[in-house]
Structures are given as structure tokens and as C-alpha cells.
Amino acid sequence: MPATADPRLTEIIAAHQGLEGPLLPILHAVQAEWGHVPGFAHDQIALALNITRAEVYGVVTFYHDFKEVRGGRHHLRLCRAEACQAMGADALADQARARLGVDWHQTSADGRVTLEPVFCLGLCAAAPAAQIDGRGEARVDAARLDALIDEVLA
């Protein structure tokens, strides 16, 4: 490890380095620790796993669950897939953007909520679907969306 290695990052890498395919578990642990995968981590992870920084960056940017910048304390994800669109997801998206004063991938001014689109939550039969802090919500209507937003703004 370089002399400027982050001690906590060193611990995370060491805890996962022996796994088969350790990059994803390391990135998940890093994001759990910092709320995103900070740029400083790329070099240290790449060096430890004997891969290029570009490979680390490629994985971070390929998977939508990894964030390059810290988001809000809460994450509201709205399904944008066809089944949800057919059941009114576009109106819900407009409602959420207006209520939070943000667009997709943005965080409310108070830092509480990041709004993210997702292209399937696996709840197609119970569309439209949403997810708040990892908890799935089915058959979301305008009133339920307002309740979800109220929950995280409280």
C-alpha cells in the first residue's frame, strides 16, 4: 500500500481481498462506509487487487448502485420500466421531482433525499413501484408517494 493509504480502506480491502472476485464486495463495503465510492479509493483498491484504476472506475460507473458522490441521507428510487409507466409512473415521477425540487440523480437542498430512476424493481405485477432506502413499495399512488416523502422529510 502507498504511504498515503487510508487506514480504514486498508481494513476493508484486507477483509475482502481473499474472496473470489473481491472487487464488488470491496466496493459495497466502501460505499457503506463513506456513502459513495470516493475517488481516492480507486488507486488503493486497484493496487491491492493488481488491476488498473480504469477497471475499478469502470465497475463503479457501470453499476447504478455505486455512487461517485455522496447522496442524501435517504434514497427514493422510482421504477421507470414499461410496466410501471403503463400504470402511472410518469405522473409519480413528476410529482416526486416537484415535491423535492430536484431532477433525477439530484439531492434535495437540505441533503435529505436523493431521487433516482431505476429500470425495474421486480414488482411489475404490482406496478407502479418505488423503493425508499432499499425497502420496496408496490402499487404506489400519489397519496402513498406523498406519505413516503413525508416519512423521509420528517
C-alpha positions in Angstrom: 0.0 0.0 0.0 1.2 3.5 -0.7 2.3 5.7 2.2 -0.9 7.8 1.8 -3.2 4.7 2.1 -6.3 5.3 4.0 -6.3 3.1 7.1 -10.0 2.3 7.1 -9.8 1.5 3.4 -6.9 -0.8 4.0 -9.0 -2.7 6.6 -11.9 -3.0 4.2 -9.7 -4.3 1.4 -8.0 -6.8 3.8 -11.3 -8.1 4.9 -12.4 -8.9 1.4 -9.2 -9.5 -0.6 -9.2 -13.3 0.0 -12.7 -13.7 -1.6 -13.1 -14.9 -5.1 -13.9 -11.8 -7.2 -13.3 -9.3 -4.3 -13.9 -6.1 -6.2 -17.7 -5.9 -5.8 -17.7 -6.8 -2.1 -14.9 -4.2 -1.5 -16.9 -1.5 -3.4 -20.1 -2.3 -1.5 -18.2 -2.1 1.8 -16.5 1.2 0.8 -19.9 2.7 -0.2 -21.4 1.5 3.1 -18.5 3.3 4.9 -18.5 6.6 3.1 -21.9 6.7 1.4 -20.3 6.6 -2.0 -17.1 5.3 -3.6 -14.7 8.2 -3.2 -12.1 8.8 -5.9 -9.2 8.3 -3.5 -10.3 4.7 -3.1 -9.8 3.8 -6.7 -6.0 3.8 -6.7 -5.7 1.9 -3.4 -8.2 -0.8 -4.5 -6.5 -1.2 -7.9 -3.1 -1.5 -6.4 -4.3 -4.1 -3.8 -6.1 -6.2 -6.4 -3.5 -5.8 -9.1 -5.9 -4.3 -11.6 -5.9 -0.9 -13.3 -7.6 2.2 -11.8 -9.6 2.2 -15.1 -11.0 -1.2 -14.2 -12.1 0.0 -10.8 -13.6 3.1 -12.3 -15.4 1.1 -15.0 -17.1 -1.1 -12.4 -18.1 1.9 -10.3 -19.6 3.7 -13.2 -21.2 0.6 -14.8 -23.4 -0.4 -11.8 -26.0 2.2 -10.9 -25.9 1.2 -7.2 -22.4 2.6 -6.8 -22.3 6.4 -6.4 -19.3 8.6 -7.1 -20.6 11.4 -4.9 -22.3 11.2 -1.6 -26.1 11.3 -1.9 -28.8 12.3 0.5 -29.4 10.6 3.8 -32.4 8.9 2.1 -32.7 7.4 -1.4 -36.0 7.4 -3.2 -35.9 5.3 -6.3 -38.9 5.2 -8.7 -39.3 2.5 -11.3 -39.1 3.7 -14.9 -39.7 0.4 -16.6 -42.6 -0.2 -19.0 -45.0 -2.0 -16.6 -44.7 0.9 -14.1 -45.0 3.5 -16.9 -48.2 1.8 -18.1 -49.6 2.2 -14.5 -48.8 5.9 -14.0 -45.2 6.1 -13.0 -44.6 9.2 -15.2 -47.1 11.1 -13.1 -45.4 9.9 -9.9 -42.0 10.9 -11.2 -43.3 14.4 -12.0 -44.9 14.6 -8.5 -41.6 13.5 -6.8 -39.5 15.9 -8.7 -41.8 18.8 -8.0 -42.2 17.9 -4.3 -38.5 17.5 -3.7 -37.4 20.3 -6.1 -34.9 18.1 -7.8 -34.4 16.2 -11.0 -33.1 12.6 -11.4 -29.8 11.9 -9.7 -30.1 15.1 -7.6 -30.3 15.6 -3.9 -32.7 17.9 -2.2 -31.3 21.2 -1.0 -31.5 20.1 2.7 -29.4 16.9 1.8 -32.2 14.6 3.0 -33.3 12.9 -0.2 -31.7 11.8 -3.5 -34.1 10.9 -6.3 -33.1 8.1 -8.6 -34.7 6.4 -11.5 -34.4 2.6 -11.6 -35.3 0.4 -14.6 -37.0 -2.4 -12.8 -37.6 -3.2 -9.1 -39.1 -6.6 -9.9 -42.5 -5.6 -8.8 -44.1 -5.4 -12.2 -47.3 -7.2 -11.2 -47.8 -4.6 -8.5 -46.9 -1.5 -10.5 -46.1 1.3 -10.1 -43.2 0.5 -7.8 -40.8 2.6 -5.7 -38.0 2.0 -3.2 -37.2 4.0 -0.2 -33.8 3.3 1.5 -33.9 -0.2 0.0 -37.4 -1.0 1.0 -39.7 -1.9 -1.9 -43.1 -0.3 -2.2 -45.8 -1.7 -4.6 -48.9 -0.2 -6.1 -47.7 3.3 -5.3 -50.2 6.1 -6.0 -50.0 9.8 -5.4 -51.1 9.6 -1.8 -48.6 6.8 -1.0 -45.8 8.7 -2.7 -46.6 11.7 -0.6 -46.5 9.5 2.5 -43.1 8.1 1.6 -41.7 11.6 1.0 -43.2 12.8 4.3 -41.6 9.8 6.0 -38.1 10.8 5.0 -38.6 14.6 5.4 -39.8 14.2 9.0 
